[in-house]
Amino acid sequence: MSSKCFCTTKPKESVGGDEHWTLATSSLEAALKSRNIAFQLDPGGGAFYGPKIDIKIKDALGRSWQCSTVQVDFNNPERFELSYIGEDGKSHRPIMIHRALMGSIERFFGILIEHYGGAFPTWLAPVQAVVMNITDQQEDYVAAAVTQLKVAGFRAEADLRNEKIGFKIREAEKAKVPFMLVAGKREVENGTLSVRGRSGSNLGNMTVAAVVDLLQAETKHTQRELQPTH
């Protein structure tokens, strides 16, 4: 997921004097330069109440979405008649700064869902693993495996429905669950689970402890670069 930084300038419709706009815009530019952050000017892209720093993120379809902002606001201090006493002992009007790390949380979630097509990386997936039985004789074994995974800190669920195992696997794949763990008679006898990835890959049989190691490896770097996995 790529991003670009913009510094916006005064739009046609605006409040506040030119001196405020000039000072605020130059201050935002200086702040970006002091951090060695590459940016582009967005002429006229400011809000009516002040200039801003915009971080726009591109999704998997190449569309840009505004997320993080640092916004100067001349309007609200005027509307609410805010003031403070400066070092000179006189009353001054403050300038307000809004900061949003992700923008609207709903918008950010929407970007993530569309970017990944619902196939979230394991660390972000709402359900990280589904454990499913082949017959009702494995119900207790599946329940114990789910408990072990949850104790280890993972988001695991059991699928104990009276359905064919192929149907359960397809349902989990459609839900884009990262890992499907199957328990049949042989797995119970060997103390293992048959592990499948959502891409259809067969990862073989593993003990629950080995599955925990696998999930830990998958979720170790939660600040990795966002890349689509579908």
ABEGO torsion letter per residue (X at the ends): XBBBBBBBBBBABBBEBAAAAAAAAAAAAAAAAAAGBBBBBBBGABBAAEBBBBBBBBBAAGBBBBBBBBBBBAAAAAAAGBBBBBAAGBBBBBBBBBBBAAEBAAAAAAAAAAAAGGBBBAAABABABBBBBABAAAAAAAAAAAAAAAAAGBBBBBBABBBBAAAAAAAAAAAGBABBBBBBAAAAAAGBBBBBBAAGBBAEBBBAAAAAAAAAAAAABAABBBBBAX
